[in-house]
């Protein structure tokens, strides 16, 4: 991956984290009692809940991206301003409800500090993914 490409890639990885988390958590919620009828299921559908749970699991690439962001969130939580940093990441990347400026106001910090925190988080995820 070219140096200029990794920044945008990592930001996309961070944005997809909530969906990967939902996908991962939904596997455990799927009832795993087979219910086959005489004719099976409808055409084009998965009639077996066990099969559905397996289909919904994360593939290897998704798992790697999920774990990278999860690890970066754990590391960030341990930082001195961890709670504010996590709130900023949530508003900008996960909920996509705020711009960087708006998120900075919401967590009572300067836009410059918010941008630094963002930069550090994106770099941390990139480092965990072994990107340049």
JOUR-V172535 format. One record per pair of residues at least 4 apart in sequence whose ideal C-beta (glycine too) atoms are under 7 Angstrom apart, sorted by the first residue. I is the first residue (numbers start at 0). J is the second residue. D is the distance in Angstrom with one decimal. If there is no record, write none. Layout:
i=I j=J d=D
i=I j=J d=D
This chain:
i=0 j=4 d=5.0
i=0 j=5 d=5.3
i=0 j=8 d=6.7
i=0 j=130 d=6.6
i=2 j=131 d=5.3
i=4 j=8 d=5.9
i=5 j=9 d=6.0
i=5 j=125 d=5.9
i=5 j=130 d=4.4
i=5 j=131 d=5.9
i=6 j=10 d=6.6
i=6 j=121 d=6.6
i=7 j=11 d=6.5
i=8 j=12 d=6.5
i=9 j=13 d=6.5
i=9 j=121 d=5.2
i=9 j=124 d=5.1
i=9 j=125 d=4.7
i=9 j=128 d=7.0
i=9 j=130 d=6.7
i=10 j=14 d=6.5
i=10 j=121 d=6.2
i=11 j=15 d=6.3
i=12 j=64 d=4.7
i=12 j=67 d=6.8
i=12 j=68 d=6.4
i=12 j=124 d=6.4
i=13 j=68 d=5.7
i=13 j=92 d=4.7
i=13 j=124 d=6.0
i=14 j=92 d=5.2
i=15 j=19 d=5.8
i=15 j=64 d=6.9
i=16 j=20 d=6.1
i=16 j=65 d=6.6
i=16 j=68 d=4.3
i=16 j=93 d=6.7
i=17 j=21 d=6.4
i=17 j=93 d=4.8
i=18 j=22 d=6.3
i=19 j=23 d=6.2
i=19 j=57 d=6.2
i=19 j=61 d=5.6
i=19 j=64 d=6.7
i=19 j=65 d=4.3
i=20 j=24 d=6.2
i=20 j=65 d=6.9
i=21 j=25 d=6.1
i=22 j=55 d=6.0
i=22 j=57 d=6.1
i=23 j=57 d=5.7
i=23 j=65 d=6.5
i=24 j=28 d=6.9
i=25 j=29 d=6.7
i=25 j=55 d=5.7
i=26 j=52 d=5.2
i=26 j=55 d=5.6
i=26 j=56 d=5.6
i=29 j=48 d=5.4
i=29 j=51 d=5.8
i=29 j=52 d=4.0
i=30 j=48 d=5.2
i=31 j=48 d=5.8
i=31 j=49 d=5.0
i=31 j=52 d=6.3
i=32 j=48 d=6.7
i=33 j=47 d=5.4
i=33 j=49 d=6.1
i=35 j=39 d=6.2
i=35 j=46 d=6.7
i=35 j=47 d=6.8
i=39 j=46 d=5.5
i=40 j=44 d=5.1
i=40 j=45 d=6.8
i=40 j=46 d=2.2
i=45 j=50 d=5.0
i=45 j=51 d=4.7
i=45 j=54 d=6.3
i=47 j=51 d=6.8
i=48 j=52 d=6.5
i=49 j=53 d=6.7
i=50 j=54 d=6.2
i=51 j=55 d=6.4
i=57 j=61 d=4.0
i=57 j=62 d=4.5
i=57 j=65 d=6.2
i=58 j=62 d=6.9
i=59 j=63 d=6.4
i=60 j=64 d=6.5
i=61 j=65 d=6.1
i=62 j=66 d=6.2
i=63 j=67 d=6.4
i=64 j=68 d=6.7
i=65 j=69 d=6.0
i=66 j=70 d=6.1
i=67 j=71 d=6.4
i=67 j=124 d=5.4
i=67 j=127 d=4.3
i=67 j=128 d=4.8
i=68 j=72 d=6.3
i=68 j=124 d=5.7
i=69 j=73 d=6.6
i=70 j=74 d=6.4
i=70 j=127 d=5.4
i=71 j=75 d=6.1
i=71 j=120 d=6.3
i=71 j=123 d=4.6
i=71 j=124 d=4.6
i=71 j=127 d=5.9
i=72 j=76 d=6.3
i=72 j=85 d=6.7
i=74 j=123 d=6.3
i=75 j=81 d=5.5
i=75 j=84 d=5.1
i=75 j=85 d=6.0
i=75 j=120 d=6.2
i=76 j=81 d=4.6
i=76 j=85 d=6.1
i=77 j=81 d=6.0
i=78 j=84 d=6.3
i=80 j=84 d=5.5
i=81 j=85 d=6.1
i=82 j=86 d=6.5
i=83 j=87 d=6.4
i=83 j=106 d=4.4
i=83 j=108 d=6.3
i=84 j=88 d=6.4
i=84 j=116 d=4.9
i=84 j=120 d=6.9
i=85 j=89 d=6.2
i=86 j=90 d=6.4
i=86 j=106 d=5.1
i=87 j=91 d=6.1
i=87 j=102 d=4.8
i=87 j=106 d=5.2
i=87 j=113 d=5.7
i=87 j=116 d=5.9
i=88 j=92 d=5.4
i=88 j=93 d=6.8
i=88 j=120 d=6.0
i=89 j=93 d=4.8
i=89 j=94 d=5.9
i=90 j=94 d=5.7
i=90 j=96 d=5.5
i=90 j=97 d=4.1
i=90 j=102 d=4.3
i=90 j=105 d=6.0
i=91 j=97 d=5.9
i=91 j=99 d=6.1
i=91 j=102 d=5.0
i=91 j=117 d=6.9
i=97 j=101 d=3.8
i=97 j=102 d=4.0
i=97 j=105 d=6.1
i=98 j=102 d=6.9
i=99 j=103 d=6.3
i=99 j=110 d=6.5
i=99 j=113 d=5.4
i=99 j=114 d=6.0
i=99 j=117 d=6.3
i=100 j=104 d=6.8
i=100 j=110 d=5.1
i=101 j=105 d=6.3
i=102 j=106 d=6.3
i=102 j=113 d=6.0
i=103 j=108 d=5.3
i=103 j=109 d=6.2
i=103 j=110 d=4.5
i=103 j=113 d=3.6
i=108 j=112 d=4.5
i=108 j=113 d=5.6
i=109 j=113 d=6.9
i=110 j=114 d=6.2
i=111 j=115 d=6.5
i=112 j=116 d=6.3
i=113 j=117 d=6.3
i=114 j=118 d=6.2
i=115 j=119 d=6.3
i=116 j=120 d=6.3
i=117 j=121 d=6.3
i=118 j=122 d=6.3
i=119 j=123 d=6.2
i=120 j=124 d=6.6
i=121 j=125 d=6.3
i=122 j=126 d=6.1
i=123 j=127 d=6.5
i=124 j=128 d=6.3
i=125 j=130 d=4.1
